[in-house]
Amino acid sequence: MQKKIIALAVAGLMSGAAFAQSNVTVYGIVDAAYVDLSTNNTLAASVKSKRGIDSSGLQTSRLGFRGTEDLGGGLKANFVLEYTLVNDANRAIGGGAAALARQQTIGLSSNSWGAFNLGRMLTLTGAHNSRYAALFGTGLSPEGQVRGASGTGWDYANRVSNTAAYVSPNMSGFNVAVARVFGVAENGATAGEIKSNDGTTVARQTGWDMTANYAAGPVGVGLAYQRIGNTSAAGNTAGTRQTTLGGSYDLGVVKLMANYTNFKTEVANDKRGKGYSLSAVAPVTATGNVHFSYATSKGTDNALSEGAKSWALAYTHGLSKRTTAYVGYSTADAKSGSTATFYGNTNLVELDKKARLIAAGLSHSF
């Protein structure tokens, strides 16, 4: 309640009484960890080892503002403005220009027909993966560790700009969502569909992102499909298609999850890839959970056919409803002829090389 009052006061000072009827909330996550990373890679430009403090070990640190206004008749207007925090460095918000904004949306919602939003947002495929993988989106995530080069699986767009998305209401446990992507990036001619009068500029970076999900009792099943196309002035295409099927079952003593992905690029030398992940979360105390996850990524139609694999084990302990302590271990192994991205470092693992990561930290939400 206190943070809502403060947010309303700030909004009132900035814009007068116009905000007085809106419910505005300031929220966020502050996460920092000690990390110890080592590899036996031989690439000159890659990080071989690293020890120090990093932000976003368990959850991405962020600062956000969300607001709603009741328009009557069950209709609401809403907005979300959310930004990445780099709380271990001499900058609060950052991480590169493309990583500044996590979400910037405005939309309408209703209990009867669902929600419609416009702006920059997490993809529906990204949300699907978070539901069916124990450590997805964390620094320990095996899916992230084996994401690697294009064409080896898990190579989907996680956030998109210039997007319109619709999410249906929950219908007896079932819901669907669809998003039209008009531009993945805000980089001049690659932002949306652009055509010049003289025909010299033809740029399109558009696509579709769709999910169908069912959740009732202990069972969850979901299907995601994402297609992102990119057409240049010369007419060359470099689109990608990703189909992902996931499921979960909560046994009480452990929750089991599985996810399978199939990837294809739409270029002259088509690349195909696939991957899967298996994970589990088991409560071991009233506030403590053990997380295990394993993932593979493999190319089936290119030089990266051998693929990579990774697994992670973590323990999280809730010190309160908002503060969590955690410790985790993650490792990755790239087969001959393959590359993998480990802990956000491209090609950190290559040619039968391995990497391992130990992380221990605190995460607080507000």
C-alpha positions in Angstrom: 0.0 0.0 0.0 2.8 2.4 0.9 4.5 2.1 -2.5 1.2 2.7 -4.3 0.7 5.9 -2.3 4.2 7.1 -3.1 3.8 6.3 -6.7 0.5 8.2 -6.8 2.1 11.2 -5.1 4.9 11.3 -7.6 2.5 10.9 -10.5 0.4 13.8 -9.1 3.4 16.1 -8.9 4.5 15.3 -12.4 1.1 15.5 -14.1 -1.4 17.0 -11.8 -4.8 15.6 -10.9 -5.1 13.7 -14.2 -3.5 10.7 -12.6 -5.5 10.8 -9.4 -8.0 8.2 -10.6 -5.4 5.7 -11.8 -4.0 2.9 -9.6 -0.2 3.1 -10.2 2.2 0.7 -8.6 6.0 0.8 -8.4 7.5 -2.7 -8.4 10.8 -4.4 -9.1 13.5 -7.0 -8.3 17.0 -6.5 -7.0 19.2 -9.6 -7.4 22.9 -10.0 -6.9 25.2 -13.0 -6.6 28.8 -14.1 -6.3 29.7 -16.1 -9.4 32.6 -18.4 -10.1 32.9 -19.3 -13.8 35.6 -21.4 -15.5 36.0 -23.1 -18.9 38.7 -25.0 -20.8 37.9 -23.2 -24.1 40.7 -22.0 -26.4 39.0 -19.1 -28.2 41.1 -15.9 -27.9 38.1 -13.6 -27.7 36.1 -15.6 -25.1 36.1 -15.3 -21.3 38.1 -18.2 -19.8 37.2 -17.6 -16.2 35.4 -15.0 -14.1 34.9 -14.4 -10.4 33.0 -11.5 -8.9 29.6 -10.1 -8.2 26.9 -10.1 -10.9 23.3 -8.8 -10.9 20.4 -11.1 -12.0 21.6 -14.5 -10.9 18.2 -16.0 -10.1 15.9 -13.3 -11.5 16.6 -10.4 -13.8 16.9 -7.2 -11.7 14.3 -4.7 -12.9 12.3 -1.5 -12.0 8.8 -1.2 -13.2 5.6 0.9 -13.1 2.2 -0.5 -13.8 -1.1 1.2 -13.7 -4.8 0.5 -14.3 -7.9 2.7 -14.7 -11.4 1.4 -14.4 -13.4 2.6 -17.4 -16.7 1.0 -16.3 -18.6 -1.9 -17.5 -15.8 -4.3 -16.6 -13.4 -2.6 -19.0 -10.0 -1.4 -17.8 -7.1 0.6 -19.3 -3.6 -0.5 -18.3 0.1 0.2 -18.9 3.4 -1.4 -18.0 6.8 0.3 -18.1 9.6 -2.0 -17.0 13.4 -1.6 -17.3 16.5 -3.8 -16.7 18.6 -2.9 -13.6 22.4 -3.5 -13.5 22.8 -3.2 -9.8 26.4 -4.4 -9.6 27.8 -1.6 -11.8 28.1 2.1 -11.9 24.8 2.5 -13.7 21.3 1.7 -12.5 19.5 1.0 -15.8 21.4 -0.4 -18.7 22.7 -3.6 -20.3 23.0 -2.2 -23.8 20.5 -0.1 -25.7 18.5 -3.1 -26.9 18.2 -4.4 -23.3 17.0 -1.2 -21.7 13.3 -1.7 -22.0 11.9 -5.1 -20.9 8.3 -4.0 -21.4 6.5 -0.9 -22.6 2.9 -1.6 -23.2 -0.5 0.1 -23.1 -3.8 -1.8 -23.5 -7.3 -2.7 -22.6 -8.6 -5.7 -20.6 -11.9 -7.2 -19.6 -12.8 -10.3 -17.7 -15.3 -11.3 -20.4 -13.1 -11.0 -23.6 -9.5 -10.9 -22.3 -6.7 -8.4 -22.9 -5.2 -6.5 -25.8 -1.8 -4.7 -25.6 0.4 -2.7 -27.8 4.2 -2.0 -27.5 7.3 -3.8 -26.5 6.7 -7.1 -24.6 7.9 -10.5 -23.6 7.0 -12.9 -26.4 4.3 -15.5 -25.9 6.9 -18.2 -26.7 9.2 -16.8 -23.9 6.3 -17.0 -21.5 5.6 -20.6 -22.5 9.2 -21.6 -21.9 9.1 -20.1 -18.4 6.0 -22.2 -17.5 7.7 -25.5 -18.5 11.3 -25.2 -17.3 12.4 -25.0 -13.7 15.3 -22.5 -14.1 14.4 -20.8 -17.4 15.4 -17.2 -17.6 18.0 -17.4 -14.8 21.7 -17.2 -15.1 21.8 -21.0 -14.4 19.3 -21.9 -17.2 20.5 -24.9 -19.2 18.3 -23.8 -22.1 20.3 -20.5 -22.1 23.6 -22.3 -21.8 23.0 -24.4 -24.9 21.2 -21.8 -27.0 24.3 -21.3 -29.1 24.4 -20.4 -32.7 21.4 -20.0 -35.0 20.0 -23.3 -36.1 20.7 -25.4 -32.9 17.5 -25.0 -31.0 16.1 -22.6 -28.4 16.9 -19.8 -30.9 13.7 -17.8 -30.5 13.0 -14.1 -30.0 12.4 -13.5 -26.2 11.2 -9.9 -26.5 9.8 -8.0 -29.4 9.0 -4.4 -30.2 6.2 -2.9 -32.4 3.8 -5.7 -31.3 0.1 -6.1 -30.9 -1.0 -9.0 -28.7 -4.3 -10.5 -27.6 -4.7 -13.0 -24.7 -8.1 -14.7 -24.2 -9.7 -15.1 -20.8 -9.3 -18.4 -18.9 -12.0 -20.8 -20.3 -12.2 -23.8 -17.9 -8.4 -23.9 -17.7 -7.8 -23.2 -21.4 -6.6 -20.0 -23.0 -5.1 -18.9 -26.3 -2.9 -15.9 -27.2 -1.7 -14.4 -30.5 0.7 -11.6 -31.2 1.4 -9.8 -34.5 5.1 -8.6 -34.5 5.7 -5.6 -36.7 9.3 -5.1 -35.9 11.7 -7.1 -33.6 14.2 -4.2 -33.3 14.1 -0.4 -33.3 17.0 0.0 -35.7 16.1 2.4 -38.5 15.0 0.4 -41.6 14.6 -2.8 -39.7 11.8 -1.4 -37.5 8.5 -2.7 -38.9 7.5 -2.7 -42.5 9.1 0.2 -44.5 8.8 0.8 -48.2 10.1 3.9 -50.0 8.4 5.5 -52.9 11.3 4.9 -55.3 11.5 1.2 -54.3 15.1 1.4 -53.1 14.2 0.6 -49.5 12.2 -2.5 -48.7 12.6 -3.7 -45.1 10.4 -6.0 -43.1 11.1 -7.6 -39.8 7.6 -9.0 -39.0 6.1 -12.2 -37.7 3.6 -14.1 -35.6 3.8 -15.5 -32.1 1.0 -17.8 -30.8 0.3 -20.0 -27.8 -2.4 -22.4 -26.6 -2.3 -23.5 -23.0 -4.3 -25.7 -20.7 -3.9 -25.9 -16.9 -6.2 -27.6 -14.5 -5.3 -29.2 -11.2 -1.8 -30.8 -11.3 -1.7 -30.9 -15.2 -0.4 -28.3 -17.6 0.1 -28.5 -21.4 1.1 -25.8 -23.8 2.0 -25.3 -27.4 3.9 -22.3 -28.8 4.6 -21.2 -32.4 6.8 -18.3 -33.4 7.7 -17.1 -36.9 9.9 -14.0 -37.4 10.7 -12.9 -41.0 13.3 -10.4 -42.2 13.2 -9.2 -45.8 16.0 -6.9 -47.0 15.9 -4.4 -49.9 17.5 -7.1 -52.1 14.6 -9.5 -51.3 16.7 -11.9 -49.3 14.9 -13.6 -46.4 16.3 -14.8 -43.2 13.2 -15.7 -41.2 13.0 -18.2 -38.4 10.3 -20.6 -37.2 10.1 -22.2 -33.8 7.5 -24.7 -32.5 7.6 -25.7 -28.8 5.5 -28.2 -26.9 5.6 -28.3 -23.1 3.9 -30.1 -20.2 4.0 -30.3 -16.4 2.6 -32.4 -13.7 2.6 -31.6 -10.0 2.8 -34.6 -7.8 2.9 -32.5 -4.6 6.3 -33.9 -3.5 7.8 -32.8 -6.8 6.7 -30.9 -9.9 7.9 -32.4 -13.2 8.3 -30.4 -16.4 9.3 -31.1 -20.0 9.7 -29.0 -23.1 10.6 -29.9 -26.7 11.5 -27.3 -29.4 11.9 -27.6 -33.2 13.7 -24.8 -35.1 14.1 -23.9 -38.7 15.6 -20.9 -40.6 14.2 -19.7 -43.9 17.3 -19.0 -46.0 18.9 -20.6 -49.0 20.9 -23.0 -46.9 18.1 -23.9 -44.5 19.2 -24.8 -41.0 17.2 -27.0 -38.7 17.6 -27.6 -35.1 15.9 -29.2 -32.1 16.2 -29.4 -28.4 14.5 -30.6 -25.3 14.6 -29.9 -21.6 13.6 -32.0 -18.5 13.3 -30.3 -15.1 11.8 -30.8 -11.6 11.1 -28.6 -8.6 10.9 -30.4 -5.2 9.9 -28.7 -1.9 12.3 -29.9 0.8 11.3 -27.5 3.6 8.4 -25.2 4.3 10.3 -22.4 2.4 13.0 -24.3 0.5 13.0 -25.9 -2.9 15.5 -27.9 -4.9 15.5 -27.2 -8.7 17.0 -29.5 -11.3 17.0 -28.9 -15.1 18.7 -30.6 -18.1 18.6 -29.3 -21.7 20.0 -30.2 -25.1 20.4 -28.3 -28.3 21.2 -29.9 -31.6 21.4 -28.9 -35.3 20.1 -31.5 -37.8 20.8 -29.8 -41.1 24.1 -27.9 -40.7 27.7 -28.1 -39.5 26.5 -27.8 -35.9 25.0 -31.2 -35.9 26.7 -32.5 -32.8 25.0 -30.0 -30.5 25.5 -29.2 -26.8 24.0 -30.3 -23.4 23.8 -28.6 -20.0 22.4 -29.3 -16.6 21.9 -27.3 -13.5 21.1 -27.9 -9.8 19.9 -25.1 -7.4 18.5 -24.6 -4.0 16.3 -21.6 -3.2 15.3 -20.6 0.4 12.6 -18.1 1.1 13.8 -15.9 4.0 10.5 -14.0 3.7 7.7 -13.6 1.1 9.9 -11.1 -0.8 13.5 -12.2 -0.1 15.1 -15.4 -1.4 18.6 -16.8 -0.9 19.9 -19.2 -3.5 22.9 -21.3 -4.5 23.3 -23.1 -7.8 25.7 -25.0 -10.0 25.5 -25.2 -13.8 27.6 -26.9 -16.4 27.7 -27.2 -20.2 29.4 -29.5 -22.7 29.7 -28.8 -26.4 30.3 -31.6 -28.8 32.8 -31.5 -31.6 31.7 -29.1 -34.4 29.3 -27.2 -32.1 29.2 -23.9 -30.2 27.2 -22.9 -27.2 26.5 -19.7 -25.3 27.3 -20.1 -21.6 26.3 -17.5 -19.0 25.6 -14.9 -21.7 29.1 -15.2 -23.3 28.8 -16.2 -27.0 31.0 -19.1 -28.0 32.3 -19.6 -24.5 32.1 -23.3 -25.1 33.5 -24.8 -28.3 34.8 -28.1 -29.7 34.4 -30.7 -27.0 35.0 -28.0 -24.4 33.2 -27.6 -21.1 32.2 -24.8 -18.7 30.9 -24.7 -15.2 29.3 -22.0 -13.1 28.7 -21.6 -9.3 26.4 -18.8 -8.1 25.2 -17.8 -4.7 23.1 -14.8 -4.0 20.1 -12.9 -2.8 16.9 -11.8 -4.6 14.4 -9.3 -3.3 11.1 -8.3 -4.9 9.2 -5.1 -4.0 
